Amino acid sequence: MAARKIAADTPELRERWGGWTFTEENRAKADWHIKKYPEGRQKSAVMPLLDLAQRQVGAETDTQGWLPLPVMEYVAEYLGMPIIRVLEVATFYTMYNLEPVGKFHVQVCGTTPCMLRGSDDIIAACKKRGMKAGHVSDDGLWSFTEVECMGNCATAPMVQINDDNYEDLTAERLDSVLDALAAGEQPKTGTQEPGRHTSEPAGGPTTLKDMVTENYDYRGEW
C-alpha cells in the first residue's frame, strides 16, 4: 500500500530545497485560500497550501510533484503553525507525495472489486515496464503505488495517474494509456470501455431508459 515515509533530511536536500518559496502566482492563491477562514484560523488552509506546494515542486522538477521537508517547513511558517502539525496532515493523506516521484504517478487500486475484475493483470503490466513501489523508473517517467479503494468500483479495475482516472481497464488498454502519456499525448480519461460513457450498465441502461435522450419526468408514473 501507499508508503508514508518522509524523504531523508540530508544536506543535499537542504541545499536543493532550503530556500524554496511560493511563486508570486501561488502566493496569491495561498492568500486567497487563507482568506476563506476567520481571523486566526489560517491553519485551516494547510491542505490547499500543501497541494499548491506539491504542484509547484512538480512544475519545477517535471514530475507529479512531492513535498520535501524544507518545503513543508515553509508552509508551516507561512501559516504560523508547528511543522509537526503540517507533517501530521501530509503523512495522513495519500494525495501528498513524501518522496520523489516520476512524471506520471501510477496509482493502481487493488481493493476487492478491482482485484476481482483483473487488477493483478494491471499491476503486472506496470511491473513489465519496470515500475515498482517506492521507486522512480530509470527514464524518470513512472512511479507506482498500489492503493486502496478510490471509489470507481462500478468501472473496475481502475488506476489514477496524476489527476486523472482511467477505468474499465485491461492490461492492453492500460498499455495504450501509458504509451500515449509517454509520447506526450493526453489519452481519453474515464472509462476505456468502447461505447460506455460513465458507469451505466454494460449494454445500456435497464431502467429510466427515457433519460438517455432527455430529462424525462417520471413523477406522474410514481
C-alpha positions as CSV (number, residue, x, y, z in Angstrom):
1,M,0.0,0.0,0.0
2,A,1.0,3.7,-0.1
3,A,4.1,4.3,1.8
4,R,4.1,7.3,4.2
5,K,7.8,7.6,4.7
6,I,9.3,11.1,4.6
7,A,12.4,11.6,2.4
8,A,15.6,11.7,4.5
9,D,16.6,15.2,5.7
10,T,20.1,15.3,4.1
11,P,22.5,18.2,3.4
12,E,21.7,17.6,-0.3
13,L,18.0,18.0,0.3
14,R,18.6,21.2,2.2
15,E,20.9,22.6,-0.5
16,R,18.3,22.0,-3.2
17,W,15.1,23.0,-1.3
18,G,16.2,25.1,1.7
19,G,15.4,28.4,0.1
20,W,12.2,27.4,-1.6
21,T,9.3,29.8,-1.7
22,F,5.9,30.1,-3.4
23,T,6.0,31.8,-6.8
24,E,4.1,35.1,-6.9
25,E,1.2,33.4,-8.6
26,N,1.0,30.7,-5.9
27,R,1.5,33.1,-3.1
28,A,-1.7,34.9,-4.3
29,K,-3.5,31.6,-4.5
30,A,-2.3,30.7,-1.0
31,D,-3.5,34.0,0.4
32,W,-6.9,33.5,-1.3
33,H,-7.3,30.2,0.4
34,I,-6.3,31.6,3.8
35,K,-8.9,34.4,3.5
36,K,-11.6,31.7,3.4
37,Y,-11.2,31.2,7.1
38,P,-11.8,33.5,10.1
39,E,-9.0,35.7,11.5
40,G,-6.6,33.5,13.4
41,R,-7.8,30.3,11.7
42,Q,-5.3,30.4,8.8
43,K,-4.0,26.9,9.8
44,S,-7.2,25.5,8.3
45,A,-5.7,26.3,4.9
46,V,-2.9,23.8,5.3
47,M,-4.3,21.2,2.8
48,P,-4.7,23.5,-0.2
49,L,-1.3,25.1,0.6
50,L,0.4,21.7,0.6
51,D,-1.3,20.9,-2.7
52,L,-0.1,24.2,-4.1
53,A,3.4,23.5,-2.9
54,Q,3.4,20.0,-4.3
55,R,2.2,21.2,-7.7
56,Q,4.9,23.9,-7.8
57,V,7.6,21.4,-7.0
58,G,6.2,19.2,-9.7
59,A,6.4,22.1,-12.2
60,E,10.0,22.7,-11.2
61,T,11.0,19.1,-11.5
62,D,8.8,18.0,-14.4
63,T,7.2,15.4,-12.2
64,Q,3.8,15.0,-10.5
65,G,5.4,16.7,-7.5
66,W,6.3,15.9,-3.9
67,L,6.9,17.6,-0.6
68,P,10.5,17.9,0.6
69,L,10.8,18.6,4.3
70,P,12.1,22.2,3.8
71,V,9.0,22.9,1.6
72,M,6.7,21.7,4.3
73,E,8.6,23.8,6.8
74,Y,8.0,26.8,4.6
75,V,4.2,26.0,4.5
76,A,4.3,25.7,8.3
77,E,6.0,29.1,8.7
78,Y,3.6,30.6,6.1
79,L,0.6,29.6,8.2
80,G,2.3,30.2,11.6
81,M,1.9,26.6,12.8
82,P,4.4,24.0,14.1
83,I,5.9,21.8,11.5
84,I,4.7,18.7,13.3
85,R,1.1,19.7,12.6
86,V,1.9,20.0,8.9
87,L,3.6,16.6,8.9
88,E,0.5,15.1,10.6
89,V,-1.6,16.2,7.6
90,A,0.9,15.4,4.9
91,T,1.6,11.9,6.3
92,F,-2.1,11.1,6.7
93,Y,-3.4,11.9,3.2
94,T,-2.0,9.9,0.3
95,M,-2.6,12.8,-2.1
96,Y,0.7,14.2,-0.8
97,N,3.8,12.5,-2.0
98,L,6.6,12.4,0.6
99,E,9.3,11.2,-1.6
100,P,10.3,12.0,-5.2
101,V,8.0,10.6,-7.9
102,G,8.1,10.3,-11.6
103,K,6.5,12.5,-14.3
104,F,3.5,10.1,-14.1
105,H,2.5,8.6,-10.7
106,V,0.5,5.4,-11.5
107,Q,-1.7,4.5,-8.5
108,V,-3.4,1.1,-9.0
109,C,-6.4,0.1,-7.0
110,G,-6.0,-3.4,-5.6
111,T,-9.1,-3.5,-3.4
112,T,-11.6,-6.3,-3.8
113,P,-13.8,-5.0,-6.7
114,C,-10.8,-4.1,-8.8
115,M,-9.0,-7.3,-7.8
116,L,-12.0,-9.4,-8.9
117,R,-12.0,-7.5,-12.2
118,G,-8.3,-8.0,-13.0
119,S,-6.2,-5.6,-11.1
120,D,-3.5,-8.2,-10.8
121,D,-3.1,-8.0,-14.6
122,I,-2.9,-4.2,-14.3
123,I,-0.2,-4.4,-11.7
124,A,1.7,-7.0,-13.8
125,A,1.6,-4.6,-16.8
126,C,3.1,-1.8,-14.7
127,K,5.9,-4.1,-13.4
128,K,6.6,-5.2,-17.0
129,R,7.5,-1.5,-17.7
130,G,9.9,-1.5,-14.8
131,M,7.6,0.1,-12.2
132,K,7.9,-0.9,-8.6
133,A,6.7,0.5,-5.4
134,G,8.8,3.2,-3.9
135,H,11.0,3.8,-6.9
136,V,11.1,6.1,-9.9
137,S,11.8,4.4,-13.3
138,D,15.2,4.9,-14.9
139,D,13.7,7.1,-17.5
140,G,12.0,9.3,-14.9
141,L,8.6,8.8,-16.3
142,W,6.9,6.4,-13.9
143,S,6.2,5.9,-10.2
144,F,4.0,3.1,-9.0
145,T,1.8,2.7,-5.9
146,E,-0.8,0.2,-5.0
147,V,-3.6,1.9,-3.2
148,E,-6.9,1.2,-1.5
149,C,-10.4,1.9,-3.0
150,M,-10.6,5.2,-5.0
151,G,-14.4,5.0,-5.5
152,N,-14.7,3.7,-9.0
153,C,-15.9,0.2,-8.2
154,A,-18.6,0.2,-10.9
155,T,-15.9,0.7,-13.5
156,A,-13.2,-1.5,-12.1
157,P,-10.4,-2.1,-12.5
158,M,-9.0,1.5,-12.5
159,V,-5.9,3.5,-12.0
160,Q,-5.3,7.1,-11.1
161,I,-2.4,8.7,-13.0
162,N,-1.6,12.2,-11.6
163,D,-5.0,14.0,-11.6
164,D,-6.9,11.6,-13.9
165,N,-8.7,8.3,-13.6
166,Y,-8.7,5.6,-16.2
167,E,-11.3,2.9,-15.7
168,D,-12.6,-0.4,-17.2
169,L,-9.0,-1.3,-17.8
170,T,-7.3,-4.4,-19.3
171,A,-3.6,-4.8,-19.5
172,E,-3.8,-3.9,-23.2
173,R,-5.9,-0.7,-22.5
174,L,-3.5,0.4,-19.8
175,D,-0.6,-0.1,-22.2
176,S,-2.3,2.2,-24.7
177,V,-2.8,4.8,-22.0
178,L,0.8,4.6,-20.8
179,D,2.1,4.7,-24.4
180,A,0.1,7.9,-25.1
181,L,1.4,9.6,-21.9
182,A,5.0,8.6,-22.7
183,A,4.5,10.1,-26.2
184,G,3.4,13.4,-24.7
185,E,-0.3,12.9,-25.6
186,Q,-3.4,13.1,-23.4
187,P,-5.3,9.9,-23.6
188,K,-9.0,9.7,-23.0
189,T,-9.8,9.8,-19.3
190,G,-12.5,7.9,-17.5
191,T,-13.9,4.6,-18.8
192,Q,-11.9,2.8,-21.5
193,E,-14.8,0.5,-22.4
194,P,-15.9,1.3,-26.0
195,G,-19.4,2.7,-26.1
196,R,-19.6,3.3,-22.4
197,H,-19.8,6.9,-21.3
198,T,-19.7,6.8,-17.5
199,S,-20.8,4.0,-15.2
200,E,-24.0,3.0,-16.9
201,P,-24.6,-0.8,-17.2
202,A,-22.7,-2.6,-20.0
203,G,-25.1,-2.8,-22.9
204,G,-27.0,0.3,-21.9
205,P,-29.4,1.2,-19.1
206,T,-32.0,-1.2,-17.9
207,T,-34.2,1.4,-16.0
208,L,-35.1,5.0,-16.6
209,K,-34.4,4.5,-20.3
210,D,-36.2,7.7,-21.4
211,M,-33.5,9.6,-19.6
212,V,-30.9,8.6,-22.2
213,T,-32.0,11.2,-24.6
214,E,-33.8,13.8,-22.5
215,N,-34.6,14.8,-18.9
216,Y,-37.8,12.8,-18.7
217,D,-40.2,13.4,-15.9
218,Y,-41.2,10.2,-14.2
219,R,-43.1,11.7,-11.3
220,G,-46.6,11.1,-12.9
221,E,-45.8,7.3,-13.1
222,W,-44.8,7.2,-9.4
